[in-house]
Amino acid sequence: MKTRGASLLLMMTLLLACASPVKPPLGLAKQVDIPRFMGDWYVIAHIPTWIEKGSTNAVESYRLDKDGAILTTFTFHQDQPTGPLKRYEPKGYVEDPLDHAIWGMQFMWPFKSDYRIVYLSPDYQETIIGREARDYVWIMARTPTIPEDHYQRLTQRLQKEGYDIQVLQKVPQVWPQTKGQER
């Protein structure tokens, strides 16, 4: 009887393990030059957090503080280009001293969110920021738009990393001629 119970327990454990496959760690960008990474990044597409739903003209801006923290400003218009302007100012911290691709992003002390530079183009014009949980992701660029073939290449990379690209949403970037003055 003990053998049968142990066998049943083992079988249930194996079934549960098969039901929730463990994903390998996210791939990361190599040797991120933090000063070069600083500046404005337009959000091209994302799997949004609850605060970003309906965002338009989303821009994430980074500035290196003298203490090594990354001062971040995230702005967007809610629901339409003329919608209310939202602004968030979390602080980033590089947690990977070798490649600088793993950060903690702190919106509220003492909690830090996982923030990983999954991909960074050699010219520092396009990037993918992800999370190990693969729940949120951001495709960003130095310009408000990118060519469609670049977008497809980036989404294919996300899919290979285990993201569900069916829930990926493009972020409208509809700027007037005086682009950026609204931030």
C-alpha positions as CSV (number, residue, x, y, z in Angstrom):
1,M,0.0,0.0,0.0
2,K,2.9,2.4,0.8
3,T,4.4,1.7,-2.5
4,R,1.2,2.5,-4.4
5,G,0.8,5.8,-2.5
6,A,4.4,6.7,-3.2
7,S,4.0,5.9,-6.8
8,L,0.9,8.0,-7.1
9,L,2.6,10.9,-5.4
10,L,5.6,10.6,-7.8
11,M,3.3,10.4,-10.8
12,M,1.4,13.5,-9.7
13,T,4.6,15.4,-9.1
14,L,5.9,14.5,-12.6
15,L,2.6,15.6,-14.2
16,L,2.7,18.9,-12.4
17,A,6.3,19.4,-13.5
18,C,5.4,18.7,-17.1
19,A,2.4,21.1,-16.9
20,S,4.5,24.2,-16.1
21,P,7.7,24.0,-18.1
22,V,10.7,25.9,-16.8
23,K,11.9,28.4,-19.3
24,P,15.6,29.0,-19.8
25,P,17.1,32.3,-18.7
26,L,16.5,35.2,-21.1
27,G,19.2,36.0,-23.5
28,L,21.0,39.3,-22.6
29,A,22.8,42.0,-24.5
30,K,26.5,41.8,-24.1
31,Q,28.7,44.7,-22.8
32,V,26.1,47.5,-22.5
33,D,27.9,50.8,-22.5
34,I,25.7,52.6,-19.9
35,P,26.6,56.2,-20.8
36,R,25.8,55.4,-24.5
37,F,22.5,53.8,-23.5
38,M,21.3,56.9,-21.8
39,G,18.9,59.3,-23.5
40,D,15.4,59.0,-25.0
41,W,13.9,55.7,-26.2
42,Y,10.5,55.6,-27.9
43,V,8.3,52.7,-27.0
44,I,7.5,51.0,-30.3
45,A,5.6,48.0,-28.9
46,H,5.0,46.4,-25.5
47,I,3.2,43.9,-23.4
48,P,2.0,46.7,-21.1
49,T,1.9,47.0,-17.4
50,W,-1.4,48.2,-16.0
51,I,-0.2,51.8,-15.9
52,E,0.7,51.7,-19.6
53,K,-2.6,50.4,-21.0
54,G,-3.8,52.8,-23.7
55,S,-0.5,54.7,-23.9
56,T,0.4,56.9,-26.9
57,N,3.7,58.6,-27.6
58,A,5.4,56.6,-24.9
59,V,9.0,57.6,-24.2
60,E,11.5,56.3,-21.7
61,S,14.4,58.6,-20.9
62,Y,17.5,57.6,-18.9
63,R,20.1,59.8,-17.3
64,L,23.1,58.6,-15.3
65,D,23.2,60.1,-11.8
66,K,26.5,60.9,-10.1
67,D,25.9,58.0,-7.7
68,G,25.6,55.5,-10.5
69,A,21.8,55.3,-10.4
70,I,19.8,55.7,-13.6
71,L,17.3,58.5,-13.3
72,T,14.4,57.5,-15.4
73,T,11.5,59.5,-16.8
74,F,8.6,57.6,-18.5
75,T,6.0,59.7,-20.2
76,F,3.0,59.0,-22.4
77,H,-0.4,60.4,-23.3
78,Q,-3.3,58.4,-22.1
79,D,-5.5,56.8,-24.9
80,Q,-4.7,59.4,-27.6
81,P,-2.0,61.8,-28.6
82,T,-3.9,64.7,-27.0
83,G,-4.9,62.7,-23.9
84,P,-3.7,63.5,-20.4
85,L,0.1,63.4,-20.0
86,K,1.3,60.7,-17.6
87,R,4.7,60.9,-16.0
88,Y,6.6,58.3,-13.9
89,E,10.1,58.7,-12.5
90,P,11.5,55.3,-11.3
91,K,15.1,54.8,-10.5
92,G,17.2,52.2,-12.2
93,Y,20.2,50.3,-10.7
94,V,22.6,48.2,-12.7
95,E,22.8,44.8,-11.0
96,D,25.1,43.1,-13.5
97,P,28.6,44.5,-13.0
98,L,30.0,42.6,-16.0
99,D,27.7,43.2,-19.0
100,H,25.4,45.9,-17.4
101,A,22.3,44.2,-18.9
102,I,20.4,43.3,-15.7
103,W,18.9,46.2,-13.8
104,G,16.5,46.7,-11.0
105,M,13.9,49.4,-11.6
106,Q,12.5,50.9,-8.4
107,F,9.1,52.7,-8.6
108,M,8.6,52.6,-4.9
109,W,11.1,51.9,-2.1
110,P,12.1,49.2,-1.2
111,F,10.7,47.2,-4.1
112,K,12.7,46.7,-7.4
113,S,11.3,45.2,-10.6
114,D,13.3,42.9,-12.8
115,Y,14.5,44.8,-15.9
116,R,16.7,43.2,-18.5
117,I,18.3,44.4,-21.7
118,V,17.5,41.4,-23.8
119,Y,18.8,42.9,-27.1
120,L,20.6,46.1,-28.1
121,S,21.5,46.8,-31.7
122,P,25.3,47.5,-32.3
123,D,24.5,51.1,-33.2
124,Y,22.4,51.6,-30.0
125,Q,19.3,52.5,-32.0
126,E,17.0,49.6,-31.1
127,T,16.6,47.6,-27.9
128,I,14.3,45.1,-26.2
129,I,13.7,45.3,-22.5
130,G,12.3,42.2,-20.9
131,R,11.7,40.4,-17.6
132,E,12.7,36.9,-16.7
133,A,9.0,36.1,-16.0
134,R,8.2,37.1,-19.6
135,D,5.1,38.9,-18.4
136,Y,6.1,42.4,-19.7
137,V,8.3,43.5,-22.6
138,W,9.2,46.7,-24.4
139,I,10.6,47.2,-27.9
140,M,12.2,50.6,-28.0
141,A,14.1,52.8,-30.5
142,R,15.8,56.1,-30.7
143,T,13.2,57.2,-33.3
144,P,9.4,57.1,-33.0
145,T,9.1,54.5,-35.8
146,I,11.2,51.7,-37.1
147,P,11.1,49.8,-40.5
148,E,8.6,46.9,-40.5
149,D,11.4,44.4,-41.2
150,H,13.2,45.5,-38.1
151,Y,10.0,45.2,-36.1
152,Q,9.5,41.6,-37.4
153,R,13.0,40.7,-36.6
154,L,12.6,41.9,-33.0
155,T,9.3,40.1,-32.5
156,Q,10.9,36.9,-33.8
157,R,13.6,37.3,-31.2
158,L,11.0,37.7,-28.5
159,Q,9.2,34.6,-29.6
160,K,12.4,32.6,-29.5
161,E,12.9,34.0,-25.9
162,G,9.5,32.5,-24.9
163,Y,7.3,35.5,-25.1
164,D,3.7,35.3,-26.3
165,I,3.9,37.8,-29.2
166,Q,0.1,37.5,-29.7
167,V,-0.3,39.9,-26.7
168,L,2.4,42.3,-28.0
169,Q,0.8,45.7,-28.8
170,K,2.2,48.5,-31.0
171,V,2.3,51.8,-29.2
172,P,1.0,54.7,-31.4
173,Q,3.7,57.3,-31.9
174,V,1.9,60.3,-33.4
175,W,4.0,63.3,-32.9
176,P,3.3,66.9,-34.2
177,Q,6.0,68.7,-36.1
178,T,7.4,70.0,-32.8
179,K,8.0,66.5,-31.6
180,G,9.0,66.1,-28.0
181,Q,7.9,69.5,-26.6
182,E,4.9,67.8,-24.9
183,R,7.1,65.9,-22.5
